[in-house]
Amino acid sequence: MHIDATGLGKRFQRDWIFRGLTRAFVPGSATAVLGPNGAGKSTLLNTISGQLLPTEGNLLYTLAGRSVAVEDVPQHLAYAAPYLELLEELTLVELLHFHTRFKALRPGMSLDGLIDLMYLEKARHRLVREFSSGMKQRLKLALALYAQAPLLLLDEPTTNLDATGVAWYQEHVQATRQGRTLLLSSNVPAEYAFCDEQLLVTDFQRIPAKD
C-alpha cells in the first residue's frame, strides 16, 4: 500500500502531538517511527492506520493503483501493539479460527503451520488468558506478520519478549516484510535495526501554531 501524508497533524484539545508531517510510505519500505516515551509514536501509527482522524492535513491511500477510502483501510491492515487485546476467553485454536474469518493468512500458511511456527503446539487447546505475557505477544505478532495484508504496523513489537522471543521476532519480521508497507514504532534499536528509513516524531513538534 502506498500512503501519502501531507501536512499531517494531530492534537488533543490544544496540545499538538505532531504537526506538519509530509511523507510518502511506499510498498517494500520499512520505516522506524522513533522518539522518547510519550512523544506520540503510537498516536502517529493510529492516525496513519485510520483509527484516529488527523486534526489537519491529508492521508491518501493507494493499493494496486486504486484509491482506498480511509474506512476501508482496516481490511488491508495488520497491526500488533501491546495495548491491543486478544479474545482471552477463547482457546488458541478457537481464536485463530475466529481471527482468520476476518483476516486471512498469507498464502501457504495454515492454522496448524502458524501454531507450529509460534512454538505453541502444546497450548492449542488452552485458553488464551492462561498464556504468559510472552506467549500472548508472540501470538499478536504472528497474527499480524502472517496476515494477508499489504500494510503492517508494529508498535513496540518486542514488549514482554525474552531474548529467544526477540530472536523469533527478528527472524519472522524479516521473512514477511517483502512487498509490504511497514511502519514500526520503537525506541529499542534491536526492534528496528532492519528498517531502511527513520522518522523522528520530535522533528514534527516544533511547528508554530496558527491558532
SULPEVEN-V877555 format. One record per residue. N is the residue number from 0. RES is the residue in one letter. PSI is psi as a letter, one per 20 degrees, with the letter a starting at -180 (999 if undefined). NEAR is the number of other ideal C-beta (glycine too) atoms within 12 Angstrom. Layout:
N|RES|PSI|NEAR + N|RES|PSI|NEAR
This chain:
0|M|p|39 + 1|H|p|26 + 2|I|p|41 + 3|D|o|23 + 4|A|p|33 + 5|T|o|17 + 6|G|k|22 + 7|L|p|36 + 8|G|q|34 + 9|K|p|35 + 10|R|q|26 + 11|F|o|15 + 12|Q|d|8 + 13|R|j|9 + 14|D|o|16 + 15|W|p|29 + 16|I|g|33 + 17|F|r|41 + 18|R|q|32 + 19|G|k|26 + 20|L|o|39 + 21|T|p|23 + 22|R|q|32 + 23|A|p|23 + 24|F|p|39 + 25|V|q|24 + 26|P|p|24 + 27|G|i|18 + 28|S|q|29 + 29|A|o|32 + 30|T|p|38 + 31|A|o|35 + 32|V|o|43 + 33|L|r|29 + 34|G|q|27 + 35|P|r|14 + 36|N|p|15 + 37|G|j|14 + 38|A|i|23 + 39|G|j|36 + 40|K|g|40 + 41|S|h|35 + 42|T|g|36 + 43|L|g|43 + 44|L|g|42 + 45|N|h|31 + 46|T|g|38 + 47|I|h|47 + 48|S|i|40 + 49|G|i|27 + 50|Q|h|25 + 51|L|p|24 + 52|L|p|21 + 53|P|q|30 + 54|T|h|27 + 55|E|r|26 + 56|G|a|27 + 57|N|q|21 + 58|L|p|37 + 59|L|p|27 + 60|Y|p|33 + 61|T|p|24 + 62|L|p|25 + 63|A|k|13 + 64|G|j|10 + 65|R|q|13 + 66|S|q|17 + 67|V|p|26 + 68|A|q|16 + 69|V|h|23 + 70|E|i|14 + 71|D|i|17 + 72|V|g|32 + 73|P|h|23 + 74|Q|i|23 + 75|H|j|33 + 76|L|p|37 + 77|A|p|40 + 78|Y|p|35 + 79|A|p|44 + 80|A|q|32 + 81|P|h|24 + 82|Y|i|18 + 83|L|p|29 + 84|E|q|16 + 85|L|r|33 + 86|L|n|23 + 87|E|i|20 + 88|E|i|13 + 89|L|q|23 + 90|T|r|24 + 91|L|g|37 + 92|V|g|23 + 93|E|g|21 + 94|L|g|35 + 95|L|g|36 + 96|H|g|21 + 97|F|g|19 + 98|H|g|28 + 99|T|i|22 + 100|R|h|12 + 101|F|h|19 + 102|K|o|28 + 103|A|q|22 + 104|L|r|29 + 105|R|q|29 + 106|P|p|11 + 107|G|i|13 + 108|M|p|26 + 109|S|r|17 + 110|L|g|27 + 111|D|h|17 + 112|G|h|18 + 113|L|g|35 + 114|I|g|30 + 115|D|g|18 + 116|L|h|28 + 117|M|i|34 + 118|Y|l|21 + 119|L|k|31 + 120|E|g|17 + 121|K|i|14 + 122|A|j|26 + 123|R|h|26 + 124|H|j|17 + 125|R|q|23 + 126|L|p|20 + 127|V|h|32 + 128|R|i|20 + 129|E|i|19 + 130|F|q|27 + 131|S|r|18 + 132|S|h|21 + 133|G|h|26 + 134|M|g|32 + 135|K|g|33 + 136|Q|h|34 + 137|R|h|40 + 138|L|g|43 + 139|K|g|41 + 140|L|g|45 + 141|A|g|42 + 142|L|h|42 + 143|A|g|40 + 144|L|h|39 + 145|Y|j|38 + 146|A|q|34 + 147|Q|n|25 + 148|A|p|31 + 149|P|i|32 + 150|L|p|40 + 151|L|p|45 + 152|L|p|45 + 153|L|p|48 + 154|D|o|37 + 155|E|m|33 + 156|P|h|43 + 157|T|j|36 + 158|T|p|29 + 159|N|j|23 + 160|L|p|30 + 161|D|a|17 + 162|A|h|12 + 163|T|g|15 + 164|G|h|30 + 165|V|g|26 + 166|A|h|17 + 167|W|g|28 + 168|Y|g|40 + 169|Q|h|29 + 170|E|g|19 + 171|H|h|32 + 172|V|h|35 + 173|Q|h|19 + 174|A|h|20 + 175|T|j|35 + 176|R|h|33 + 177|Q|p|18 + 178|G|i|20 + 179|R|r|37 + 180|T|o|37 + 181|L|p|44 + 182|L|p|45 + 183|L|o|48 + 184|S|p|43 + 185|S|r|41 + 186|N|k|26 + 187|V|o|23 + 188|P|h|16 + 189|A|h|22 + 190|E|h|31 + 191|Y|j|33 + 192|A|h|19 + 193|F|i|28 + 194|C|q|29 + 195|D|i|17 + 196|E|q|22 + 197|Q|q|26 + 198|L|o|35 + 199|L|o|25 + 200|V|h|38 + 201|T|i|25 + 202|D|i|21 + 203|F|k|33 + 204|Q|j|27 + 205|R|j|14 + 206|I|p|23 + 207|P|p|10 + 208|A|q|15 + 209|K|i|12 + 210|D|999|10
